[in-house]
């Protein structure tokens, strides 16, 4: 597997969708001085997408 290939069992559309959701979550908390919960949000998005 090279760096541009998704992990086994995960297609490129799933990767793209997860990345968009993660970026949106980060953008939503960008205005905060201390973006509490962003790591949990990102973990939740990734877990949701790969199920």
Secondary structure, DSSP 8 states (H G I E B T S, - for coil): --TTS--TT--HHHHHHHHHHHHHHHHHTTT-SS-TTHHHHHHHHHHHHH-
